[in-house]
């Protein structure tokens, strides 16, 4: 996948408020596979404001966690919420063949990866109603893609994916209600910038996605939302994505890059990231209480994106994105750190730091 999409500013909020409300009321269950809606939703100005307390209970610490956890904030809590394989069977896997079989189909199940798995360009397709979870820090995947395409209600947690050639580490396409949490995604910067694709890309009208508590590092082009300037007809009104409490380190660009979508980024820590958040092609992003160390362009636009930025520490860089209209989101943030406290909360807890 190369490049993505985000929200069209020229649409009428009043005309589209009803469709998004309806979509957010449709409940995701484990017993059925919710269809990807053809309705075109847009975030509205009547959404619940984000609270900003002084502590961050929303950040998962290292240590023991539950196989049936779900997201507590972000767009993955909308549209009925995201439960993954909760209530389904539990399957432990240790080989690529076992993993491929276990994640297929739409039956609710929790797939537990118990050790390292290597591949050579394979594309492992995850079905609806799945939780794919690394048991502990040994869940190290390399050389193959995890794909979430045309499905709903998927959780990916506590897994490292590295050095995938010919595809993204995690690819989310035309999928709804996806929570990616505590993953470690990387490649290297020894090769040309086009040798690897993205670490985590959300494209083709993917929607209601939360990416949290994760470590993205040592990569050229990290995370793309909306793959092409010419894909507005499919993407406009979709691509509602939340990034929070993530650690971005040694990244050249796409931290992330948004097209045609609606993004909420809070409490992320950026270190040695040249080009950070790129809002483009009509995207609207709300950027709150993030920290940038050594970023030349922490928040910017190259073609008609907009942003509302509050409480950020841009370091040596600055915000050059035009002011947008996204001032609130339709979910609550239980707690949000001030920028001064983000590094201590994120570095050391983001990535594969849980055990089950």
N, C-alpha and C positions, 0 to 999 in steps of 0.2 A: 504494500500500500504506500502510495506517495501522496502526501498532503491531504487536507480535509476541509471541514465546513462549519459554519455556525450561523446564527440568527439573522434574519432580514430585518433591518431597522425600519423599512418603509411600511411594514404591516400595521394594521390597526389593532391596538391592544384590546379595545372594547369588542371588536368583532371576534377576537380569538379567545377571550377570557373563558367563555362557556366550554369550548372544546377541551382546554387543559384541565378545567375543574372536573369534567366528566372522566377524563383519562385517569386522573389522580384518585378517583373514587373506585375504579375497577380494581378488585382485589385479586392478588396473586395467591394461588393455592398450590399445595404440593400434589393434589390429586389430578389437576388438569394443567395443560400447557397454555398459558395465556397467549393469545395471538398478538403479533406486533400490529398495533393500531395504525390505520391509515389517516386518522385524525391529525390535524396539524396544531399542536399546542404551543403556547407562548407564555412565559412567565408574566404575571400581572403585577400591577402596582399595589394591589390590595393584599399582597402576601405578608406572612408573619415576619416582623422585623427580627434581625439577629441580635441576640443578647450578648453582651461582652463583659462577663464577670472577670475577676482577677485570677481565677484558677481554672485549670483545664481538666475536668473529670472525663472528658471525651477521649483523651489520649490513652490508648491501651498500653500498659506497662509490660515489661518483660515478665515471663513466667507462665504459669498455668492458665489455660483458657478453656472455654467450652466448645465442643464440636457443633453445638446448636446456636451459637451466637449469631446475631444479625446486626446490621448497621443501626446506630442510634441517631444519626444525623446525615444530612446530604440528600441528594436527589434520589438515591436508591431507597430511601424511606417513603417516597411518594409512589403514586400509582398502585397502591395496595401494599407496598413494602416488599422487602426481599428476604426470603427465608431459606433459600437454597434447598438442601436436602433434608431439612428438619423433619423429624418424624419418620424418615425412611430408613432403609437398611444401611448398615455400615460395612464397608468393604476395604480391606487393606491391600495395597499393591506395592510391588517392588521392581517391576519390569515395565518396559514400554508397552509390550503386548497386553499385560494386565491392566495398565492404566487406560489404554485405548478402549478396551472392552468395557471397563467399569464406568467410564464417563459417557458412554453412548446411550441413546434413548432418552425418554422423558420421565421415566419412573423416578420418584424421589429417592435419593441415596446420598450418603456421605462417603466420599472416597478419600481414604487416608494413605498418603504416600509415606512409606517407612524408611526410605533411603535414597541414595543418588540414582538417577536414571539418565542415560545418555542416548542421543539419537543423531541422525544425520540428515536433517532437513524435513523430517516428517511433520504432518499437520494433524494434531490431536484435537478432534472436534468434541466439544463438551455439550451435552444435551441440556434440556430444561430441567429445573428442579434438582440441581446438583450443588453440593458443597465439595470442593476439591481442596484438601487441607494437608499441609505437611505436618507430620507428627512432631517433628522437632527440627533442629538445625541441620540434620542430615538430609533433608528433602531438597536436594540440589539437582535441578534439571539442566541439561545443556544440549544444545544443538537442534532443538525442535520447538515448534510453535504450539501454544495453547490457543485454540480458536473458539470464540463464543459467537456463533453466527446464526441469525434467524431464530433465536430461542429466547426464553424468558426465565428469570428467577435463578440466577447463578451466583455462587460465592466462591472466590478463590482466595485462600489465606495461607500465610506462613510457608511460602514456596520461593525458592530462588530459581531464576531462569537466566542462563547466560549464553553468549556467543551463538546466537541463532543466525545462520546465513540463509538468505533467500526468503525471509519473512520476518514478521514481528515476533518478539518474545511472547507477548499476549496481544491478540487481535480481537477486537469487539466490533462486530458488523451487524447492523440491523437487528440488534438484540436489545431487550428491555430489562430493567431491574437487575443490574449487575453490581456486586460489591467486590472490589479487589482491595485486600487489606493485608498489611504486613508481608509484602513481597519484596524481594531483592532482585532487581533487574539490571543487567550490565552486559557490556561486550568488552571492547578495548578501543583505544584511539591510536593504535599502531598502524591501522590500515587506512585507506582512503575513506572519505566521509560517506561514500555510497556503498561501501563494502557490506555494511549491515543496514537493515531497515530500522524501524522504530522499536523502542522498548515496550510501549503500550499505546496503541492507536485505537481511537473510537471513530468509526466511519459508517457511511451508508445508513444514516438516520438512526444510529444507536441512541438509546434514550434512558434516562433515569439511572445514571451510573454514579457511584461513589468510589473514589480511589483514595485510600487513606493509610497512614502509618507505614509508608513504604519507602524504600531506599533505591533511588535511581542514580547510577554512577558510571563513569568511564565510558562515555558514548558520545557520538556526534549529534544525531538528531533524535531527541528523546521521545516526546509524546505529541501525537498529532490528533486533533479533533476536526474531522472533516477533511477529506483527502484531495479535493480539487476545487478550484475556483468555478469550474463549470458544472458542479453538482448541486447547485442551490435548489433546484426543483425538488430533489429528493430530501435534502437535509434541512431546509428552512423550517423552523418550528419544532425541530427535534434537537437532539444533541444537548440535553440538559445534564451537565457534568459537574460534580463537586470533587475538588482536590483539597485534602486537608491533612496537616501533620505529616507531610512527606519531607524527606531529606534528598535534595538534589545536589550532586557533587561531581565536578569534573565533566560537565556537559557543555557542548558547544552551542546548541540551540534547541528550540521547541520545548520550552519549560512551563507549560505546553504552548502549542500553536493552535488557536481556535479559528474555525471558519463557521459562519452561519449559525452558531449555537449560543447557548446561554451557560456561562461558567461562573462558578463560585469557588474562589481559592482563599483559604485562610490558614494561618499558622503553619505555613511551609517555610523550610529553611534552605536557602540556596547558597552554595559555596563553590566558587570558581566556575560559575555558569556565565558564559559570555552573553548570549542572547536569551533572556528569560521568557516572560509571558508575552506572546504575540497575538493581539486581537485583530482580526482581519475579516474581510468579506461580510460586513454587517454583524459580526459577533458582538455580544454584550457580555462583559465580565464584571463581577464584583470582587474586588481584590482587597482583603482585609488582614492586617496584622501579620504580614509575612516579612521575612528578613533576607536581605541579599548582601553577600560578602564577595566583593570582587567582580560584580556583574557590570558590564559596560552598558547594557540595555535591559534593565530589569523588567520594565513594562513599556511596551511600545506598539505601534501599528505601522504597517507598510501599505495597507490598502483598505481603508474605510471600516476599521473596527473601532469600538469604543469601550471605555472602562470607567468605573467608579472605584476610586482607591482611597482607603482610609486606614490610618494607624500603621502603615508600613515603614520599615527601615530600608531605604533603597541604597544605602551605603554610598559608594562613589558615583553611582548612576542616578538617573532621574526618570520620571514618568513623562513620556511624550505622547501618550494616547489621548485623543479627545475625550471629554467627559461624556459618559453615557447616561442611560436612564435606569439601569438595573440597580436599585437601591435596597432591595429586600428580596428574600427568597420564601418559598411556600412552606418551609419547615423551620423548626427551631434548632438552634445550636445550644445544647445544654450549658456549655461553658466554652469561652474562647480566651486564649491567653493574650496579654499585651505583647507587643513585639519583643520587648526586653527579656521576656521569659521563654521565648520560643526555642532557642538553641538548646537550653538545658532540658527541655521537655522532649525534643524531637531526636537530637543526636544521641544514639545509644539505645533508643527504643524503636525507631523505625527499622523495618526490614524483618528478617526471619529471627524473631526474638521470643516467640511463644513456644509452648509445649502443650501437648494434648494427651 
